[in-house]
Amino acid sequence: MEKHRSTIGYDAQEFSKTELLPLRLWVERWNIYQAVISSNVQLNGSMVGDFGSGTGYYTRMLIDMGAARVIAIDTDPGMIGTARKESLLYNPLIKYENAPVENTSGRANCQLVLGTYLMNYPKTAEEAVLYCQAIASHLSPSGVFIGYMNNPFERAGGRQYKQYGFWKEYGADLEGDYSGCWVDVHIDGMSSPIRNYHLFPEVYEWAFREAGMSMQWREVELHPGQKGNSYWDCFFEGMAPYKLIIAA
């Protein structure tokens, strides 16, 4: 099996297999799908973006939902290579870009831009602004950004989530000044963790304003088909470990 050199510290093919985790099916994918539907963006025949597109999991979903063309941007060639392999029937509708999202400049022609975990990559407020400016440059005047990310309001450690196939390791005490600290997300089946960064919620809000956008936080919910399943009780106890961003 062909291997691509990773620029992000973890393996694209290993990451692709995490799509089968209940967490990704019943929480992540469901919430992203619902956010796209509730955005009232007309996907049929539209150009959309999938930024931090990874292995193309949501690129393909956007096409299945009616998008005519998807700009799929990812900084890691391994992710792009894996996405091409797993999206054979979709590739004619996908424009791949192997580049850091924050360094791109768009043509204001996307009705929607999706960023799954994208906003967990800026290390500083200044970097967050660059990400938001890049997003804004791709969006049409009526366009919407939907982000799904680790919950920046979370203060507790993440080891209690091991039963769901992941846990978080923090580079600083979250009771103190944790803005900018690294967060390593360890996922079952992956030999290396995914390194994210934790900024204060107000930093993300400020960054979108600096890019000329307003944003709101949205809670994640469990797929209705899983309601009443005690397996999820701990996950949603208190504060769920993920949040949605809706910005325009």
ZILIN-V622412 format. One record per residue. N is the residue number from 1. D_FIRST is the distance of its C-alpha to the first C-alpha in Angstrom with 1 decimal. Layout:
N_D_FIRST ; N_D_FIRST
//
This chain:
1_0.0 ; 2_3.8 ; 3_6.4 ; 4_9.9 ; 5_13.1 ; 6_14.9 ; 7_18.6 ; 8_19.6 ; 9_18.8 ; 10_16.4 ; 11_12.8 ; 12_12.3 ; 13_9.9 ; 14_12.4 ; 15_15.1 ; 16_14.2 ; 17_14.7 ; 18_18.2 ; 19_19.4 ; 20_20.5 ; 21_22.8 ; 22_26.5 ; 23_27.3 ; 24_25.1 ; 25_26.2 ; 26_29.9 ; 27_30.7 ; 28_28.4 ; 29_27.6 ; 30_31.1 ; 31_32.8 ; 32_30.9 ; 33_31.6 ; 34_35.2 ; 35_35.6 ; 36_34.5 ; 37_36.9 ; 38_39.8 ; 39_39.4 ; 40_41.1 ; 41_38.9 ; 42_38.8 ; 43_35.2 ; 44_35.9 ; 45_35.5 ; 46_34.9 ; 47_32.7 ; 48_31.1 ; 49_28.8 ; 50_26.0 ; 51_26.1 ; 52_23.5 ; 53_21.5 ; 54_18.3 ; 55_15.7 ; 56_18.4 ; 57_19.8 ; 58_23.4 ; 59_23.0 ; 60_22.4 ; 61_25.3 ; 62_27.6 ; 63_27.0 ; 64_27.7 ; 65_30.9 ; 66_32.1 ; 67_30.9 ; 68_31.0 ; 69_28.9 ; 70_26.8 ; 71_26.4 ; 72_23.2 ; 73_23.4 ; 74_21.2 ; 75_21.4 ; 76_17.7 ; 77_15.4 ; 78_12.4 ; 79_14.4 ; 80_15.3 ; 81_11.9 ; 82_10.8 ; 83_14.4 ; 84_14.2 ; 85_11.4 ; 86_13.3 ; 87_16.6 ; 88_16.6 ; 89_20.1 ; 90_21.3 ; 91_20.2 ; 92_23.5 ; 93_25.3 ; 94_23.3 ; 95_24.1 ; 96_21.5 ; 97_22.8 ; 98_21.0 ; 99_24.1 ; 100_26.0 ; 101_27.8 ; 102_31.0 ; 103_31.1 ; 104_31.0 ; 105_34.1 ; 106_34.4 ; 107_36.8 ; 108_38.2 ; 109_36.8 ; 110_34.7 ; 111_36.5 ; 112_34.2 ; 113_31.7 ; 114_29.6 ; 115_28.4 ; 116_26.6 ; 117_27.1 ; 118_27.7 ; 119_31.2 ; 120_30.0 ; 121_28.7 ; 122_32.0 ; 123_33.5 ; 124_37.0 ; 125_39.4 ; 126_39.2 ; 127_35.5 ; 128_35.9 ; 129_38.4 ; 130_36.0 ; 131_33.4 ; 132_36.3 ; 133_37.6 ; 134_34.3 ; 135_34.2 ; 136_37.8 ; 137_37.3 ; 138_34.9 ; 139_37.0 ; 140_39.8 ; 141_43.3 ; 142_42.8 ; 143_39.2 ; 144_37.9 ; 145_35.3 ; 146_33.7 ; 147_32.1 ; 148_30.7 ; 149_30.7 ; 150_31.5 ; 151_35.2 ; 152_37.2 ; 153_40.3 ; 154_38.8 ; 155_40.6 ; 156_39.5 ; 157_36.5 ; 158_33.5 ; 159_33.1 ; 160_34.9 ; 161_31.9 ; 162_29.8 ; 163_30.6 ; 164_28.7 ; 165_25.5 ; 166_26.1 ; 167_28.7 ; 168_29.9 ; 169_30.9 ; 170_33.5 ; 171_34.4 ; 172_38.1 ; 173_40.8 ; 174_40.7 ; 175_44.4 ; 176_45.0 ; 177_43.9 ; 178_40.2 ; 179_39.7 ; 180_36.8 ; 181_35.4 ; 182_31.7 ; 183_30.3 ; 184_27.1 ; 185_25.7 ; 186_24.0 ; 187_22.0 ; 188_21.1 ; 189_17.5 ; 190_16.9 ; 191_17.1 ; 192_19.0 ; 193_21.7 ; 194_22.2 ; 195_25.2 ; 196_27.8 ; 197_31.4 ; 198_34.6 ; 199_37.5 ; 200_40.8 ; 201_41.0 ; 202_43.8 ; 203_41.6 ; 204_39.3 ; 205_42.4 ; 206_43.9 ; 207_40.8 ; 208_40.8 ; 209_44.6 ; 210_44.1 ; 211_41.8 ; 212_44.5 ; 213_43.0 ; 214_44.2 ; 215_42.0 ; 216_42.4 ; 217_40.6 ; 218_39.9 ; 219_39.3 ; 220_36.3 ; 221_37.2 ; 222_35.8 ; 223_34.9 ; 224_38.1 ; 225_36.5 ; 226_36.0 ; 227_39.5 ; 228_41.4 ; 229_38.3 ; 230_39.2 ; 231_35.6 ; 232_35.9 ; 233_39.2 ; 234_38.1 ; 235_35.7 ; 236_38.5 ; 237_41.2 ; 238_42.9 ; 239_40.4 ; 240_36.9 ; 241_34.2 ; 242_33.2 ; 243_35.2 ; 244_35.2 ; 245_36.6 ; 246_38.3 ; 247_39.5 ; 248_41.3
//
